[in-house]
Amino acid sequence: MNCRTLLLSFKTLLYKTLSYQLIVAMWLAITASYAQAALSEMSRIFHQTPSLEAFEVCFGGGCAEVRQVTLTAEEWQKVVHLFVSDVPLNAMQEREKIAQAIGLLEEIVGEKVGTSNDIAGTFYSGNLSGQLDCNDEAINTTTYIRLMRQADLMKWHEVEDTRTRSFFFNGWPHSTAVMHDISTGERFAVDSWFYDNGAPATIVPFAIWKSGYRPADSPIGQSRTSKANTSAR
């Protein structure tokens, strides 16, 4: 290779490197702005006091769309029935009820705001409306848990603010609702992003979730043309 060829090769490599760095820098700036907007809206909703008469839910990705929702006494009674028909005797049983209740509330709310077709994950390339990313899921799930806590349906757990794992430089960021066991202090991630709308939320120890946990049977990343192609959890 002569000097001219070497110089041209170096210029080409430099151009590609700078172009790549510019693209990455632009992507990080856009994504950081999007994440900041999502966190701001999530924080606003978290500092409200939800009630059955009026609470806000997010969808569209990063709380791009926010709707106020009202639950009727009949709708809320379905949630109450989950807890009183088979009263949890310990924290583990209560977590199972909470997971089921979140799925039920997703079904009820989905019919009201148009998110019934929300599918697992944020990477589906189909042209579906009413989708939720992990930020939407995290704040909505937190609101649902707060409603359960306020109604005294939860005896063994207390809700916390949302949390995020894996920021940009070591992986794609992902958010979840969080609660802790009142008696032991153990924290749990309450993640409703891994499955389609209406499925029970995934509740695992927060430390396990923080390490990158994803359920083995989650449909995220699977090839499919519609929500109906995913079997019920």
N, C-alpha and C positions, 0 to 999 in steps of 0.2 A: 504494500500500500504506500503510494507516494504522499508527499506532504500536503498537496492540494486535496487529495481524496480524504486524508485524515482530518484536514481542517473542515471540509464539508460535513463529514460524519460528526465531528464535534459540534458544529453549529446546529445540525439537525437534532442531535441529542439534547443540546442546551435548549433549543426551541420547544421540544416536546416536554422537557422537564419543567420549564417555566410555564408552559400552557397548562400542564397538569397541576402545578402549584396554584396557578390563578383560579382554575376551576374549583379546586379543593377549598381555597380561601373564600370564593364566592359562595360555595355550597354551605360552608360553615357559618358564614355571616347570615345567610338566609335562614338556615335551620335554627341558629341561635335566636334570631328575631322571632321566629315562629314559636320556639320553646318559651321565650320570655312572655309573649302574648298569652300563651296557654296557661302558664303559671300564674300570671296576673289575674286572669279570669277565674281560675280554680281557687285562688286565694280569696277572691271576692265572695264566691259562693260558699266556701268553707266557713267564712266568718258571718254568714247569715244563720238564722235559726230556722231550719225547715219545719214545716207543719203539713198536715194532710190537706189543709186548705190551699196551701201555696208553697211550692218548692221548685227550684230550677234544675233542669237537666241539660247536659251538653251533648252535642254530636257534631258531625261534620269534620272532625279532626282538630285537636287543639282548642276545643270549645268555640269553633268557628260559628256554630249556631247554638243559641241558648233559648229554651222554651220554659215557660212556667206551667206547672202541672198541678192538678187537683185530684186527689183520690176520694172516691165516694166511701161511705161507711161500709157498703157491701164489698167493695174492692179490698179495703183494708182488712176486713174480716177474714178474707182468704189467707192473708199473711198471719193473722192472729191464730187461725185454726192450725197452722203448721206447728205452732209452739204449744198450744193447749190440748190438742188431740193426743199428743204423745210427749208429755212434759220432759225436757232434758234433765237428766239426773247428775250430769257432770259437765265440765267445760268441753270435752270432746264431743259429746252429744249435742251440745248447744252450737258448736261450730258447724255440725252437719245441718242443723236447722237454719242457721244463718245463710249457709251456702244455697240451700233450697229456696229460701225466702228471696234472696237476691235474684235468682232465676225467675221466680214468680213475678217480682216487681218489674223486671225487664220486660216480661210479656205484657203486663198491664200498661206500663208506660209506653212501650213500643207501639201499641195500638193507638195511643193518643198523639204521639209526635212523629210517627212514621219511621221508626227504627226497628220494626219487627224483622226486617230482612238483614239486619246487621250480621256479618259473618266474622268468624274468628280472625284476629290479626289485622294488620293495616297494610298488607302487601298484596291484596287481591287486585288484579288488573281489570276486572270486569266493570261495566258501567252501571253500578248499583248506587242508589241514593240511600240516605239515612244510615251511613256507616259511622262507627265510633272507633277512634284510635285509643291507645292506652291511657292518654290523659283524660279523654271523655269518660272512659270506663272507670278510672280511678276516682274521679270526683263524684260521679253518679253513685258508685258503690258506697263511697263514704257517706253520702247523703242518705242512702237506704239504711245503712247501719245506724246512723244517728236517729232516724225515725223509729227504728226498732228499739233502740236504747231509751229514747224518750217515752215510748209506750210501755216501758218496763218489761218488754219481752225478753230482753237479754239480762241475765243475772250474773254471768260468769266473765263477761268481757267488757272492755271499755274501748271506744274508738279513738284513733289518733289521726293526725294529718297524713296526707299522702306522702309517699316516698318514691325516689327514683334510683335506679341502678344503672351502671355502665354508661358513663358520659362519653362524649364524642371520641376522645382519644384512646379509649380502650374498649369500644363497642357501642352499638346503637343504644341510646337511652330508652328506658322502659319504666313506666310508673305503675303504682298499685295503691289500693287502699290498705290501711294497716290498723290492727287492733291488738290489744294485749290481754292476757289472762290476768284478771284482777288479783287472784290469790298467789300466783307464781311470778307475775311480771313478764312471762314469756310473750314475745311479740310474734304476730302472725301476719303474713301477707294475705290479702283477700283480693284475688285477681280474677276479674270477669272477662279478661281480654282473650283468654286461650281458647274459648269455645263460642259458638254462635249464640245469638240473642235467646234468652230464656233458659239456657243451660245453667245448672248450679255453678256458683263461683268456685274457683280453686283456692283452697285455704291450706297453706303450708307454713311451717316455721319461717320467720322472716330471714334468718341467716341462710337457710337453704334457697329461698327465692333470690336473695341478694347474690348468691353465687352463680346465677344464670339459669335457674330451674325453669323447665318447660315440661308439661305432662307429655308422656310418650305417645298418648293417643290423641293429642291435640291436632285438629285438622289444618293448622297453619302450615302453609307451604304446599299443601296437597293440590293437585290439579283437579279442578271441578268447574262446572259451568253455572251452578246455582247452589243456594243454601240447601235446597232439598236433597242434594247429592250427599250431604253429610249425615251419617246415621246419628240418631239421638244418643246423647251421652248417658 
